[in-house]
Amino acid sequence: MENHRLVRPEHLNHYGFLFGGYLLMWVDEVAWLAASESYPDCKFVTVGMDQVAFKKSVGEGTILRFRSERIEIGNTSVTYDVRVSHQGTEIFSTCVTLVRVNDEGTKEPLPKN
């Protein structure tokens, strides 16, 4: 799955660069969207990211490209590799693991595809 985001003034810190928290939120959202498309009748919550290392700063007006790829399927969880780039240069990557839950927040098995 591919998605894009525009870095706007409200996303910037006092130095004029993207706050890392916004990038993490967008990465989480992209992984959730991918899981929700793969398993449309399931509810997911994020349980972890394997690492957080920002490789390059970005400023206002930058268009970020997000690519997610499913890399692992467990009994109740699914993991996506998410890569963020700008003009072909990768600025961030991580693996996001989401778990399927029911209305009470209890883990449930993924449906068989």
Legacy VTK file of the C-alpha trace (Angstrom):
# vtk DataFile Version 3.0
C-alpha trace
ASCII
DATASET POLYDATA
POINTS 113 float
0.000 0.000 0.000
1.197 3.503 -0.748
0.110 6.788 0.798
1.355 10.391 0.900
1.366 13.252 3.415
2.135 16.931 3.062
4.185 18.451 5.890
2.300 21.589 6.928
3.266 24.431 9.304
1.340 22.898 12.216
3.539 19.756 11.960
6.788 21.670 12.594
8.843 22.143 15.727
10.384 25.485 16.750
13.381 24.802 14.469
11.156 24.427 11.400
11.427 20.645 11.087
8.794 17.936 11.285
8.008 16.791 14.843
8.870 13.096 15.146
5.553 12.433 16.854
3.621 13.378 13.724
5.729 11.026 11.633
5.155 8.192 14.111
1.401 8.866 14.078
1.332 8.743 10.269
3.392 5.532 10.170
1.001 3.946 12.682
-1.994 5.089 10.636
-0.546 3.722 7.372
0.063 0.322 8.984
-3.477 0.311 10.423
-4.936 1.198 7.003
-3.015 -1.664 5.379
-4.202 -4.142 8.024
-7.781 -2.895 7.732
-7.691 -3.368 3.961
-6.265 -6.878 4.305
-8.777 -7.821 7.018
-11.794 -5.509 6.500
-14.017 -6.924 9.256
-11.359 -6.815 11.986
-10.462 -4.260 14.652
-6.752 -3.620 15.174
-4.571 -1.904 17.757
-0.849 -1.287 17.487
1.290 -3.277 19.906
4.734 -2.170 18.797
7.274 -0.740 16.415
10.631 -2.464 16.127
12.739 0.709 16.111
12.510 4.461 15.913
15.427 6.170 14.162
14.909 9.345 12.149
17.385 9.401 9.266
16.808 12.890 7.850
15.005 16.089 8.830
12.190 17.415 6.658
10.621 20.842 6.515
7.397 22.537 5.510
6.021 21.651 2.098
7.716 18.268 1.936
5.592 15.523 0.416
6.317 12.253 2.185
5.731 8.885 0.536
4.682 5.994 2.795
4.946 2.398 1.602
3.739 -0.523 3.691
4.202 -4.209 3.017
2.865 -7.102 5.069
5.834 -9.182 6.196
4.500 -11.481 8.916
1.180 -13.013 9.880
0.672 -14.559 13.304
-2.344 -16.103 14.993
-3.725 -12.786 16.306
-1.229 -10.281 14.862
0.099 -8.948 11.593
3.322 -7.014 10.963
3.972 -4.428 8.257
7.267 -2.995 7.067
6.667 0.761 6.666
9.129 2.952 4.775
8.940 6.727 4.473
10.782 8.601 1.742
11.071 11.980 0.065
12.187 12.242 -3.561
13.668 8.751 -3.428
15.571 9.245 -0.165
14.427 7.118 2.750
13.962 9.189 5.898
12.418 6.575 8.213
11.585 2.873 8.358
10.180 0.516 10.952
8.094 -2.613 11.346
4.685 -2.094 12.943
2.851 -4.974 14.620
-0.910 -4.787 15.097
-3.130 -7.238 16.951
-6.769 -8.034 16.272
-9.073 -7.306 19.209
-12.770 -7.630 19.965
-15.040 -4.960 21.478
-13.671 -5.719 24.974
-10.062 -5.335 23.827
-9.275 -9.059 24.023
-7.075 -10.607 21.327
-8.843 -12.626 18.649
-7.463 -14.890 15.909
-7.089 -13.428 12.447
-9.399 -14.883 9.805
-7.797 -17.321 7.397
-7.214 -15.718 3.978
LINES 1 114
113 0 1 2 3 4 5 6 7 8 9 10 11 12 13 14 15 16 17 18 19 20 21 22 23 24 25 26 27 28 29 30 31 32 33 34 35 36 37 38 39 40 41 42 43 44 45 46 47 48 49 50 51 52 53 54 55 56 57 58 59 60 61 62 63 64 65 66 67 68 69 70 71 72 73 74 75 76 77 78 79 80 81 82 83 84 85 86 87 88 89 90 91 92 93 94 95 96 97 98 99 100 101 102 103 104 105 106 107 108 109 110 111 112
